[in-house]
Amino acid sequence: MQIHPDSKFNQNRDRREQGLQNLLDRLVIKIQQDELVRQTTNQLRESLQVDRVVLYYFYGQWEGQ
């Protein structure tokens, strides 16, 4: 049995692989953002000589977390 490059199986596999790669790319970005926030809050705490620092994110529609 020969598998052709244009077969439905290969197309589905390629789509799954691309979806997985997109997910991994987003996770890497998220991890980098989390690390940046951690470093920034630590620097702020040390500079201000306080125990806690609170960061609040605002999104496009003024929704925050």
PDB file of N, CA, C and O in Angstrom, chain B, residues numbered from 101:
ATOM      1  N   MET B 101       0.847  -1.184   0.000  1.00  0.00           N
ATOM      2  CA  MET B 101       0.000   0.000   0.000  1.00  0.00           C
ATOM      3  C   MET B 101       0.887   1.240   0.000  1.00  0.00           C
ATOM      4  O   MET B 101       1.819   1.352   0.796  1.00  0.00           O
ATOM      5  N   GLN B 102       0.597   2.129  -0.866  1.00  0.00           N
ATOM      6  CA  GLN B 102       1.380   3.351  -0.990  1.00  0.00           C
ATOM      7  C   GLN B 102       0.549   4.535  -0.508  1.00  0.00           C
ATOM      8  O   GLN B 102      -0.641   4.635  -0.807  1.00  0.00           O
ATOM      9  N   ILE B 103       1.190   5.430   0.241  1.00  0.00           N
ATOM     10  CA  ILE B 103       0.504   6.634   0.725  1.00  0.00           C
ATOM     11  C   ILE B 103       0.914   7.794  -0.162  1.00  0.00           C
ATOM     12  O   ILE B 103       2.100   8.076  -0.332  1.00  0.00           O
ATOM     13  N   HIS B 104      -0.069   8.455  -0.717  1.00  0.00           N
ATOM     14  CA  HIS B 104       0.188   9.592  -1.587  1.00  0.00           C
ATOM     15  C   HIS B 104       0.251  10.873  -0.763  1.00  0.00           C
ATOM     16  O   HIS B 104      -0.494  11.012   0.207  1.00  0.00           O
ATOM     17  N   PRO B 105       1.117  11.806  -1.125  1.00  0.00           N
ATOM     18  CA  PRO B 105       1.258  13.049  -0.360  1.00  0.00           C
ATOM     19  C   PRO B 105      -0.032  13.853  -0.266  1.00  0.00           C
ATOM     20  O   PRO B 105      -0.212  14.615   0.683  1.00  0.00           O
ATOM     21  N   ASP B 106      -0.928  13.696  -1.232  1.00  0.00           N
ATOM     22  CA  ASP B 106      -2.164  14.478  -1.234  1.00  0.00           C
ATOM     23  C   ASP B 106      -3.317  13.744  -0.568  1.00  0.00           C
ATOM     24  O   ASP B 106      -4.461  14.192  -0.649  1.00  0.00           O
ATOM     25  N   SER B 107      -3.040  12.640   0.080  1.00  0.00           N
ATOM     26  CA  SER B 107      -4.128  11.861   0.667  1.00  0.00           C
ATOM     27  C   SER B 107      -4.777  12.614   1.818  1.00  0.00           C
ATOM     28  O   SER B 107      -4.162  13.475   2.448  1.00  0.00           O
ATOM     29  N   LYS B 108      -6.033  12.270   2.079  1.00  0.00           N
ATOM     30  CA  LYS B 108      -6.816  12.893   3.152  1.00  0.00           C
ATOM     31  C   LYS B 108      -6.113  12.708   4.502  1.00  0.00           C
ATOM     32  O   LYS B 108      -6.103  13.616   5.333  1.00  0.00           O
ATOM     33  N   PHE B 109      -5.528  11.524   4.711  1.00  0.00           N
ATOM     34  CA  PHE B 109      -4.833  11.239   5.966  1.00  0.00           C
ATOM     35  C   PHE B 109      -3.702  12.228   6.203  1.00  0.00           C
ATOM     36  O   PHE B 109      -3.578  12.788   7.293  1.00  0.00           O
ATOM     37  N   ASN B 110      -2.883  12.441   5.190  1.00  0.00           N
ATOM     38  CA  ASN B 110      -1.749  13.356   5.334  1.00  0.00           C
ATOM     39  C   ASN B 110      -2.206  14.793   5.529  1.00  0.00           C
ATOM     40  O   ASN B 110      -1.585  15.548   6.277  1.00  0.00           O
ATOM     41  N   GLN B 111      -3.284  15.174   4.864  1.00  0.00           N
ATOM     42  CA  GLN B 111      -3.808  16.531   5.037  1.00  0.00           C
ATOM     43  C   GLN B 111      -4.289  16.737   6.467  1.00  0.00           C
ATOM     44  O   GLN B 111      -4.024  17.777   7.072  1.00  0.00           O
ATOM     45  N   ASN B 112      -4.998  15.747   7.009  1.00  0.00           N
ATOM     46  CA  ASN B 112      -5.473  15.845   8.393  1.00  0.00           C
ATOM     47  C   ASN B 112      -4.306  15.864   9.370  1.00  0.00           C
ATOM     48  O   ASN B 112      -4.318  16.617  10.344  1.00  0.00           O
ATOM     49  N   ARG B 113      -3.299  15.037   9.111  1.00  0.00           N
ATOM     50  CA  ARG B 113      -2.116  15.011   9.974  1.00  0.00           C
ATOM     51  C   ARG B 113      -1.409  16.367   9.957  1.00  0.00           C
ATOM     52  O   ARG B 113      -1.017  16.886  11.003  1.00  0.00           O
ATOM     53  N   ASP B 114      -1.253  16.930   8.769  1.00  0.00           N
ATOM     54  CA  ASP B 114      -0.603  18.237   8.652  1.00  0.00           C
ATOM     55  C   ASP B 114      -1.386  19.310   9.405  1.00  0.00           C
ATOM     56  O   ASP B 114      -0.801  20.178  10.052  1.00  0.00           O
ATOM     57  N   ARG B 115      -2.708  19.241   9.315  1.00  0.00           N
ATOM     58  CA  ARG B 115      -3.554  20.216  10.008  1.00  0.00           C
ATOM     59  C   ARG B 115      -3.415  20.071  11.529  1.00  0.00           C
ATOM     60  O   ARG B 115      -3.335  21.066  12.249  1.00  0.00           O
ATOM     61  N   ARG B 116      -3.388  18.825  12.006  1.00  0.00           N
ATOM     62  CA  ARG B 116      -3.210  18.584  13.448  1.00  0.00           C
ATOM     63  C   ARG B 116      -1.848  19.081  13.914  1.00  0.00           C
ATOM     64  O   ARG B 116      -1.736  19.712  14.965  1.00  0.00           O
ATOM     65  N   GLU B 117      -0.815  18.796  13.130  1.00  0.00           N
ATOM     66  CA  GLU B 117       0.530  19.241  13.492  1.00  0.00           C
ATOM     67  C   GLU B 117       0.610  20.765  13.537  1.00  0.00           C
ATOM     68  O   GLU B 117       1.235  21.326  14.437  1.00  0.00           O
ATOM     69  N   GLN B 118      -0.013  21.430  12.583  1.00  0.00           N
ATOM     70  CA  GLN B 118      -0.012  22.894  12.561  1.00  0.00           C
ATOM     71  C   GLN B 118      -0.770  23.440  13.766  1.00  0.00           C
ATOM     72  O   GLN B 118      -0.338  24.414  14.382  1.00  0.00           O
ATOM     73  N   GLY B 119      -1.898  22.818  14.104  1.00  0.00           N
ATOM     74  CA  GLY B 119      -2.659  23.238  15.277  1.00  0.00           C
ATOM     75  C   GLY B 119      -1.851  23.069  16.547  1.00  0.00           C
ATOM     76  O   GLY B 119      -1.870  23.941  17.415  1.00  0.00           O
ATOM     77  N   LEU B 120      -1.142  21.957  16.665  1.00  0.00           N
ATOM     78  CA  LEU B 120      -0.301  21.717  17.835  1.00  0.00           C
ATOM     79  C   LEU B 120       0.832  22.734  17.902  1.00  0.00           C
ATOM     80  O   LEU B 120       1.151  23.238  18.979  1.00  0.00           O
ATOM     81  N   GLN B 121       1.439  23.036  16.766  1.00  0.00           N
ATOM     82  CA  GLN B 121       2.517  24.026  16.741  1.00  0.00           C
ATOM     83  C   GLN B 121       2.004  25.396  17.162  1.00  0.00           C
ATOM     84  O   GLN B 121       2.681  26.108  17.904  1.00  0.00           O
ATOM     85  N   ASN B 122       0.813  25.774  16.696  1.00  0.00           N
ATOM     86  CA  ASN B 122       0.222  27.057  17.093  1.00  0.00           C
ATOM     87  C   ASN B 122      -0.010  27.104  18.597  1.00  0.00           C
ATOM     88  O   ASN B 122       0.253  28.123  19.236  1.00  0.00           O
ATOM     89  N   LEU B 123      -0.501  26.006  19.163  1.00  0.00           N
ATOM     90  CA  LEU B 123      -0.726  25.932  20.607  1.00  0.00           C
ATOM     91  C   LEU B 123       0.587  26.086  21.369  1.00  0.00           C
ATOM     92  O   LEU B 123       0.659  26.834  22.343  1.00  0.00           O
ATOM     93  N   LEU B 124       1.615  25.383  20.929  1.00  0.00           N
ATOM     94  CA  LEU B 124       2.917  25.476  21.592  1.00  0.00           C
ATOM     95  C   LEU B 124       3.497  26.882  21.492  1.00  0.00           C
ATOM     96  O   LEU B 124       4.083  27.383  22.452  1.00  0.00           O
ATOM     97  N   ASP B 125       3.338  27.517  20.343  1.00  0.00           N
ATOM     98  CA  ASP B 125       3.824  28.892  20.179  1.00  0.00           C
ATOM     99  C   ASP B 125       3.136  29.835  21.163  1.00  0.00           C
ATOM    100  O   ASP B 125       3.784  30.695  21.761  1.00  0.00           O
ATOM    101  N   ARG B 126       1.815  29.671  21.330  1.00  0.00           N
ATOM    102  CA  ARG B 126       1.078  30.527  22.274  1.00  0.00           C
ATOM    103  C   ARG B 126       1.510  30.268  23.708  1.00  0.00           C
ATOM    104  O   ARG B 126       1.594  31.200  24.507  1.00  0.00           O
ATOM    105  N   LEU B 127       1.786  29.001  24.044  1.00  0.00           N
ATOM    106  CA  LEU B 127       2.244  28.677  25.399  1.00  0.00           C
ATOM    107  C   LEU B 127       3.604  29.306  25.689  1.00  0.00           C
ATOM    108  O   LEU B 127       3.829  29.818  26.786  1.00  0.00           O
ATOM    109  N   VAL B 128       4.505  29.268  24.717  1.00  0.00           N
ATOM    110  CA  VAL B 128       5.828  29.877  24.897  1.00  0.00           C
ATOM    111  C   VAL B 128       5.686  31.376  25.142  1.00  0.00           C
ATOM    112  O   VAL B 128       6.344  31.925  26.026  1.00  0.00           O
ATOM    113  N   ILE B 129       4.835  32.036  24.369  1.00  0.00           N
ATOM    114  CA  ILE B 129       4.608  33.474  24.554  1.00  0.00           C
ATOM    115  C   ILE B 129       4.051  33.734  25.940  1.00  0.00           C
ATOM    116  O   ILE B 129       4.482  34.671  26.612  1.00  0.00           O
ATOM    117  N   LYS B 130       3.094  32.916  26.382  1.00  0.00           N
ATOM    118  CA  LYS B 130       2.476  33.086  27.701  1.00  0.00           C
ATOM    119  C   LYS B 130       3.515  32.910  28.806  1.00  0.00           C
ATOM    120  O   LYS B 130       3.542  33.683  29.764  1.00  0.00           O
ATOM    121  N   ILE B 131       4.357  31.909  28.678  1.00  0.00           N
ATOM    122  CA  ILE B 131       5.395  31.665  29.680  1.00  0.00           C
ATOM    123  C   ILE B 131       6.367  32.842  29.733  1.00  0.00           C
ATOM    124  O   ILE B 131       6.776  33.263  30.815  1.00  0.00           O
ATOM    125  N   GLN B 132       6.737  33.371  28.569  1.00  0.00           N
ATOM    126  CA  GLN B 132       7.639  34.521  28.531  1.00  0.00           C
ATOM    127  C   GLN B 132       6.987  35.740  29.177  1.00  0.00           C
ATOM    128  O   GLN B 132       7.653  36.494  29.887  1.00  0.00           O
ATOM    129  N   GLN B 133       5.694  35.939  28.938  1.00  0.00           N
ATOM    130  CA  GLN B 133       4.984  37.064  29.550  1.00  0.00           C
ATOM    131  C   GLN B 133       4.926  36.896  31.061  1.00  0.00           C
ATOM    132  O   GLN B 133       5.137  37.856  31.802  1.00  0.00           O
ATOM    133  N   ASP B 134       4.640  35.682  31.522  1.00  0.00           N
ATOM    134  CA  ASP B 134       4.583  35.424  32.958  1.00  0.00           C
ATOM    135  C   ASP B 134       5.935  35.701  33.617  1.00  0.00           C
ATOM    136  O   ASP B 134       5.992  36.264  34.710  1.00  0.00           O
ATOM    137  N   GLU B 135       7.000  35.312  32.964  1.00  0.00           N
ATOM    138  CA  GLU B 135       8.339  35.551  33.498  1.00  0.00           C
ATOM    139  C   GLU B 135       8.634  37.042  33.550  1.00  0.00           C
ATOM    140  O   GLU B 135       9.220  37.521  34.521  1.00  0.00           O
ATOM    141  N   LEU B 136       8.238  37.779  32.528  1.00  0.00           N
ATOM    142  CA  LEU B 136       8.433  39.229  32.512  1.00  0.00           C
ATOM    143  C   LEU B 136       7.676  39.886  33.665  1.00  0.00           C
ATOM    144  O   LEU B 136       8.208  40.769  34.337  1.00  0.00           O
ATOM    145  N   VAL B 137       6.444  39.459  33.891  1.00  0.00           N
ATOM    146  CA  VAL B 137       5.648  40.006  35.000  1.00  0.00           C
ATOM    147  C   VAL B 137       6.322  39.688  36.332  1.00  0.00           C
ATOM    148  O   VAL B 137       6.416  40.552  37.204  1.00  0.00           O
ATOM    149  N   ARG B 138       6.788  38.460  36.491  1.00  0.00           N
ATOM    150  CA  ARG B 138       7.449  38.063  37.741  1.00  0.00           C
ATOM    151  C   ARG B 138       8.697  38.913  37.989  1.00  0.00           C
ATOM    152  O   ARG B 138       8.905  39.409  39.097  1.00  0.00           O
ATOM    153  N   GLN B 139       9.516  39.077  36.966  1.00  0.00           N
ATOM    154  CA  GLN B 139      10.730  39.880  37.111  1.00  0.00           C
ATOM    155  C   GLN B 139      10.393  41.336  37.422  1.00  0.00           C
ATOM    156  O   GLN B 139      11.029  41.954  38.275  1.00  0.00           O
ATOM    157  N   THR B 140       9.405  41.875  36.740  1.00  0.00           N
ATOM    158  CA  THR B 140       9.020  43.273  36.940  1.00  0.00           C
ATOM    159  C   THR B 140       8.496  43.506  38.347  1.00  0.00           C
ATOM    160  O   THR B 140       8.875  44.477  39.001  1.00  0.00           O
ATOM    161  N   THR B 141       7.626  42.620  38.813  1.00  0.00           N
ATOM    162  CA  THR B 141       7.085  42.804  40.165  1.00  0.00           C
ATOM    163  C   THR B 141       8.178  42.662  41.216  1.00  0.00           C
ATOM    164  O   THR B 141       8.175  43.389  42.209  1.00  0.00           O
ATOM    165  N   ASN B 142       9.103  41.748  41.015  1.00  0.00           N
ATOM    166  CA  ASN B 142      10.213  41.618  41.967  1.00  0.00           C
ATOM    167  C   ASN B 142      11.075  42.880  41.987  1.00  0.00           C
ATOM    168  O   ASN B 142      11.478  43.338  43.056  1.00  0.00           O
ATOM    169  N   GLN B 143      11.357  43.438  40.818  1.00  0.00           N
ATOM    170  CA  GLN B 143      12.150  44.668  40.759  1.00  0.00           C
ATOM    171  C   GLN B 143      11.415  45.828  41.422  1.00  0.00           C
ATOM    172  O   GLN B 143      12.019  46.627  42.137  1.00  0.00           O
ATOM    173  N   LEU B 144      10.115  45.914  41.181  1.00  0.00           N
ATOM    174  CA  LEU B 144       9.320  46.973  41.821  1.00  0.00           C
ATOM    175  C   LEU B 144       9.315  46.827  43.340  1.00  0.00           C
ATOM    176  O   LEU B 144       9.491  47.804  44.068  1.00  0.00           O
ATOM    177  N   ARG B 145       9.110  45.594  43.809  1.00  0.00           N
ATOM    178  CA  ARG B 145       9.119  45.365  45.262  1.00  0.00           C
ATOM    179  C   ARG B 145      10.441  45.797  45.885  1.00  0.00           C
ATOM    180  O   ARG B 145      10.465  46.453  46.927  1.00  0.00           O
ATOM    181  N   GLU B 146      11.530  45.422  45.239  1.00  0.00           N
ATOM    182  CA  GLU B 146      12.844  45.778  45.770  1.00  0.00           C
ATOM    183  C   GLU B 146      13.076  47.285  45.703  1.00  0.00           C
ATOM    184  O   GLU B 146      13.581  47.874  46.658  1.00  0.00           O
ATOM    185  N   SER B 147      12.717  47.904  44.600  1.00  0.00           N
ATOM    186  CA  SER B 147      12.928  49.348  44.437  1.00  0.00           C
ATOM    187  C   SER B 147      12.094  50.154  45.420  1.00  0.00           C
ATOM    188  O   SER B 147      12.566  51.134  45.995  1.00  0.00           O
ATOM    189  N   LEU B 148      10.843  49.728  45.605  1.00  0.00           N
ATOM    190  CA  LEU B 148       9.940  50.457  46.503  1.00  0.00           C
ATOM    191  C   LEU B 148      10.073  50.018  47.957  1.00  0.00           C
ATOM    192  O   LEU B 148       9.508  50.637  48.858  1.00  0.00           O
ATOM    193  N   GLN B 149      10.823  48.950  48.173  1.00  0.00           N
ATOM    194  CA  GLN B 149      11.014  48.375  49.502  1.00  0.00           C
ATOM    195  C   GLN B 149       9.664  48.079  50.168  1.00  0.00           C
ATOM    196  O   GLN B 149       9.375  48.539  51.272  1.00  0.00           O
ATOM    197  N   VAL B 150       8.860  47.300  49.457  1.00  0.00           N
ATOM    198  CA  VAL B 150       7.549  46.881  49.956  1.00  0.00           C
ATOM    199  C   VAL B 150       7.442  45.362  49.843  1.00  0.00           C
ATOM    200  O   VAL B 150       8.226  44.715  49.148  1.00  0.00           O
ATOM    201  N   ASP B 151       6.448  44.811  50.548  1.00  0.00           N
ATOM    202  CA  ASP B 151       6.245  43.364  50.526  1.00  0.00           C
ATOM    203  C   ASP B 151       5.464  42.884  49.309  1.00  0.00           C
ATOM    204  O   ASP B 151       5.687  41.778  48.817  1.00  0.00           O
ATOM    205  N   ARG B 152       4.537  43.732  48.822  1.00  0.00           N
ATOM    206  CA  ARG B 152       3.648  43.308  47.739  1.00  0.00           C
ATOM    207  C   ARG B 152       3.507  44.390  46.678  1.00  0.00           C
ATOM    208  O   ARG B 152       3.558  45.587  46.964  1.00  0.00           O
ATOM    209  N   VAL B 153       3.330  43.932  45.452  1.00  0.00           N
ATOM    210  CA  VAL B 153       3.047  44.823  44.327  1.00  0.00           C
ATOM    211  C   VAL B 153       1.889  44.191  43.559  1.00  0.00           C
ATOM    212  O   VAL B 153       1.864  42.978  43.348  1.00  0.00           O
ATOM    213  N   VAL B 154       0.932  45.018  43.143  1.00  0.00           N
ATOM    214  CA  VAL B 154      -0.213  44.520  42.389  1.00  0.00           C
ATOM    215  C   VAL B 154      -0.177  45.118  40.989  1.00  0.00           C
ATOM    216  O   VAL B 154      -0.059  46.332  40.823  1.00  0.00           O
ATOM    217  N   LEU B 155      -0.280  44.260  39.993  1.00  0.00           N
ATOM    218  CA  LEU B 155      -0.387  44.705  38.606  1.00  0.00           C
ATOM    219  C   LEU B 155      -1.793  44.380  38.127  1.00  0.00           C
ATOM    220  O   LEU B 155      -2.319  43.306  38.419  1.00  0.00           O
ATOM    221  N   TYR B 156      -2.395  45.294  37.402  1.00  0.00           N
ATOM    222  CA  TYR B 156      -3.736  45.079  36.868  1.00  0.00           C
ATOM    223  C   TYR B 156      -3.674  45.277  35.367  1.00  0.00           C
ATOM    224  O   TYR B 156      -3.247  46.331  34.897  1.00  0.00           O
ATOM    225  N   TYR B 157      -4.092  44.284  34.615  1.00  0.00           N
ATOM    226  CA  TYR B 157      -4.076  44.338  33.156  1.00  0.00           C
ATOM    227  C   TYR B 157      -5.399  44.875  32.635  1.00  0.00           C
ATOM    228  O   TYR B 157      -6.463  44.483  33.115  1.00  0.00           O
ATOM    229  N   PHE B 158      -5.342  45.765  31.661  1.00  0.00           N
ATOM    230  CA  PHE B 158      -6.542  46.227  30.970  1.00  0.00           C
ATOM    231  C   PHE B 158      -6.466  45.786  29.516  1.00  0.00           C
ATOM    232  O   PHE B 158      -5.434  45.926  28.859  1.00  0.00           O
ATOM    233  N   TYR B 159      -7.575  45.254  29.032  1.00  0.00           N
ATOM    234  CA  TYR B 159      -7.668  44.818  27.648  1.00  0.00           C
ATOM    235  C   TYR B 159      -8.387  45.877  26.828  1.00  0.00           C
ATOM    236  O   TYR B 159      -8.751  46.931  27.349  1.00  0.00           O
ATOM    237  N   GLY B 160      -8.590  45.599  25.557  1.00  0.00           N
ATOM    238  CA  GLY B 160      -9.154  46.565  24.618  1.00  0.00           C
ATOM    239  C   GLY B 160     -10.460  47.201  25.036  1.00  0.00           C
ATOM    240  O   GLY B 160     -10.665  48.389  24.785  1.00  0.00           O
ATOM    241  N   GLN B 161     -11.344  46.460  25.659  1.00  0.00           N
ATOM    242  CA  GLN B 161     -12.654  46.978  26.050  1.00  0.00           C
ATOM    243  C   GLN B 161     -12.666  47.408  27.518  1.00  0.00           C
ATOM    244  O   GLN B 161     -13.725  47.430  28.146  1.00  0.00           O
ATOM    245  N   TRP B 162     -11.529  47.740  28.053  1.00  0.00           N
ATOM    246  CA  TRP B 162     -11.355  48.126  29.450  1.00  0.00           C
ATOM    247  C   TRP B 162     -11.746  47.017  30.416  1.00  0.00           C
ATOM    248  O   TRP B 162     -12.108  47.272  31.565  1.00  0.00           O
ATOM    249  N   GLU B 163     -11.669  45.800  29.937  1.00  0.00           N
ATOM    250  CA  GLU B 163     -11.837  44.661  30.823  1.00  0.00           C
ATOM    251  C   GLU B 163     -10.468  44.362  31.392  1.00  0.00           C
ATOM    252  O   GLU B 163      -9.460  44.499  30.699  1.00  0.00           O
ATOM    253  N   GLY B 164     -10.426  43.963  32.623  1.00  0.00           N
ATOM    254  CA  GLY B 164      -9.124  43.728  33.223  1.00  0.00           C
ATOM    255  C   GLY B 164      -9.088  42.485  34.073  1.00  0.00           C
ATOM    256  O   GLY B 164     -10.093  41.803  34.275  1.00  0.00           O
ATOM    257  N   GLN B 165      -7.905  42.214  34.560  1.00  0.00           N
ATOM    258  CA  GLN B 165      -7.718  41.113  35.503  1.00  0.00           C
ATOM    259  C   GLN B 165      -6.584  41.444  36.438  1.00  0.00           C
ATOM    260  O   GLN B 165      -6.256  40.647  37.317  1.00  0.00           O
TER     261      GLN B 165
END
